[in-house]
Amino acid sequence: MRPLIRGEKPNNKDFQNYGEAKPYLIENIGKYCSYCEIKLNHSSAEVEHIKPKKDYPSLKLKWKNFLLACKNCNTIKGKTDINLSDYFWCDLDNTFRAFTYSNGFIKINDNLTEREQEIAKNTIELTGLDRVPGHPKHSRKDTRWKERQDKWGIAEKSYNNLQQNDTESLREMIVVLAVESGFWSIWMTVFSDDKNMLERFIKAFPGTCKDCFDQDFNTVPRPGGAL
Ligand SMILES: [Zn+2]
């Protein structure tokens, strides 16, 4: 899960309805679901309330309570009341450390402490990132797993092409492809031994938290975060 910086609330902007925040969120953190990382467009992007608006009406219009989500993540998450410390949050923690990605499947990072693994599990379940066919709660309409698998394939193909023909222009094109494809975490995983590409992905996806990496682009705990 990509660690994000939402940025400051737009200048003197008091939102009359939360939908007004959408263009500002898109500008600051890109057209991606903050949870599953799927690429969105202006109409499929939903303004998501970290603390649900039905339980916390006073936070309904609060900038710091907003993220962007796809319909699947937003709907599944909406069924849960939120105690913030039970989950890792992409705007507070280095959520890239929480999980591993392989062939489109998201798993808990074994290197975490027992408590961190528990929180990572809650975080996966909060938006059903583990729901693939065969999972008891998986719905056929939920094709996030398939998108993730397809993009994994594209990232691997790009990586292999780069091994055969390493040019500046191919590097640039792969970044363009990644930005268009979404699933930043997948690109970061597939290219994990290529620091130059990691740096490009971190810079190219708007709002990625640069403080979540050291100078060699290894993940580090997020300053002030729980992970
Ligand atoms: Zn999503």
Residues whose N, C-alpha, C, O or C-beta is under 5 A from the ligand:
A	BS01	ZN	C33 Y35 C36 E37 A69 C70 C73
